[in-house]
Amino acid sequence: MSKEEKVELSRFTTLINPLLLSNIKLVSYFTNKKLYEVINESLSLYIEDFEVRYNTKISSIIDLQTNLIENIEKENKTEKK
C-alpha cells in the first residue's frame, strides 16, 4: 500500500458556467469523490493535454522564468559593485 503525501491545498474563488458546475457536481456525486478532487483531476488532465498538444512542459516554463529572474538579479548585483 503506498502512502500519498499530504499536499497543502490552496483556496481560490472563480467564476464558472452554471451548467458546467452542475455537470462536475454530478460527476463528483456519481464517482463518490469530493468536488475538489474531481476539479483537481480535471485540471491535471487539462494541463497534461496542454503539454502534449504544445509539446512543452509547464515545469520547464516555470524553470525558465526562475532562471531568468536569477540571472537578472546576478547581473544587477555585479553592476552595483
C-alpha positions as a Markdown table, in Angstrom:
| # | Residue | x | y | z |
|---|---|---|---|---|
| 1 | Met | 0.0 | 0.0 | 0.0 |
| 2 | Ser | 1.5 | 3.3 | -1.0 |
| 3 | Lys | 1.2 | 6.4 | 1.2 |
| 4 | Glu | 0.3 | 9.6 | -0.5 |
| 5 | Glu | 2.0 | 12.8 | 0.6 |
| 6 | Lys | -0.4 | 15.2 | 2.1 |
| 7 | Val | -0.5 | 18.3 | -0.1 |
| 8 | Glu | -1.5 | 21.6 | 1.4 |
| 9 | Leu | -4.4 | 22.9 | -0.6 |
| 10 | Ser | -5.0 | 26.5 | -1.6 |
| 11 | Arg | -8.4 | 28.1 | -1.6 |
| 12 | Phe | -9.4 | 30.2 | -4.6 |
| 13 | Thr | -12.6 | 31.7 | -6.0 |
| 14 | Thr | -13.5 | 31.8 | -9.6 |
| 15 | Leu | -16.5 | 32.2 | -11.9 |
| 16 | Ile | -17.8 | 29.2 | -13.7 |
| 17 | Asn | -20.6 | 28.4 | -16.2 |
| 18 | Pro | -23.6 | 27.1 | -14.1 |
| 19 | Leu | -24.2 | 24.2 | -16.4 |
| 20 | Leu | -20.5 | 23.1 | -16.2 |
| 21 | Leu | -20.7 | 23.4 | -12.4 |
| 22 | Ser | -23.8 | 21.2 | -12.3 |
| 23 | Asn | -22.1 | 18.6 | -14.6 |
| 24 | Ile | -18.9 | 18.5 | -12.5 |
| 25 | Lys | -21.0 | 18.2 | -9.3 |
| 26 | Leu | -22.8 | 15.2 | -10.9 |
| 27 | Val | -19.5 | 13.6 | -11.8 |
| 28 | Ser | -18.4 | 14.1 | -8.2 |
| 29 | Tyr | -21.6 | 12.5 | -6.9 |
| 30 | Phe | -21.5 | 9.5 | -9.3 |
| 31 | Thr | -17.8 | 8.8 | -8.7 |
| 32 | Asn | -18.2 | 9.3 | -4.9 |
| 33 | Lys | -15.4 | 11.8 | -4.8 |
| 34 | Lys | -15.3 | 15.2 | -3.2 |
| 35 | Leu | -15.9 | 18.1 | -5.6 |
| 36 | Tyr | -12.4 | 19.5 | -5.1 |
| 37 | Glu | -10.9 | 16.1 | -6.0 |
| 38 | Val | -12.8 | 16.0 | -9.3 |
| 39 | Ile | -11.8 | 19.5 | -10.1 |
| 40 | Asn | -8.2 | 18.8 | -9.3 |
| 41 | Glu | -8.2 | 15.7 | -11.5 |
| 42 | Ser | -9.9 | 17.7 | -14.3 |
| 43 | Leu | -7.3 | 20.5 | -14.1 |
| 44 | Ser | -4.4 | 17.9 | -14.1 |
| 45 | Leu | -5.8 | 16.3 | -17.2 |
| 46 | Tyr | -6.2 | 19.7 | -18.9 |
| 47 | Ile | -2.6 | 20.5 | -18.1 |
| 48 | Glu | -1.4 | 17.1 | -19.4 |
| 49 | Asp | -3.4 | 17.7 | -22.6 |
| 50 | Phe | -1.9 | 21.1 | -23.0 |
| 51 | Glu | 1.7 | 19.7 | -22.6 |
| 52 | Val | 1.1 | 17.0 | -25.2 |
| 53 | Arg | -0.6 | 19.4 | -27.6 |
| 54 | Tyr | 2.0 | 22.0 | -27.5 |
| 55 | Asn | 5.0 | 19.7 | -26.9 |
| 56 | Thr | 6.1 | 21.5 | -23.8 |
| 57 | Lys | 6.2 | 21.1 | -20.0 |
| 58 | Ile | 4.7 | 23.7 | -17.7 |
| 59 | Ser | 7.6 | 22.9 | -15.2 |
| 60 | Ser | 10.1 | 23.9 | -17.9 |
| 61 | Ile | 8.4 | 27.2 | -18.5 |
| 62 | Ile | 8.4 | 27.9 | -14.7 |
| 63 | Asp | 12.1 | 26.9 | -14.5 |
| 64 | Leu | 12.9 | 29.2 | -17.4 |
| 65 | Gln | 11.2 | 32.1 | -15.7 |
| 66 | Thr | 13.0 | 31.3 | -12.4 |
| 67 | Asn | 16.4 | 31.1 | -14.1 |
| 68 | Leu | 15.8 | 34.4 | -16.0 |
| 69 | Ile | 15.0 | 36.2 | -12.8 |
| 70 | Glu | 18.0 | 34.7 | -11.0 |
| 71 | Asn | 20.3 | 35.8 | -13.9 |
| 72 | Ile | 18.9 | 39.3 | -13.9 |
| 73 | Glu | 19.4 | 39.6 | -10.1 |
| 74 | Lys | 23.0 | 38.4 | -10.5 |
| 75 | Glu | 23.7 | 40.9 | -13.3 |
| 76 | Asn | 22.2 | 43.7 | -11.1 |
| 77 | Lys | 24.4 | 42.7 | -8.2 |
| 78 | Thr | 27.6 | 42.7 | -10.4 |
| 79 | Glu | 26.7 | 46.1 | -11.9 |
| 80 | Lys | 26.3 | 47.7 | -8.5 |
| 81 | Lys | 29.8 | 46.7 | -7.4 |
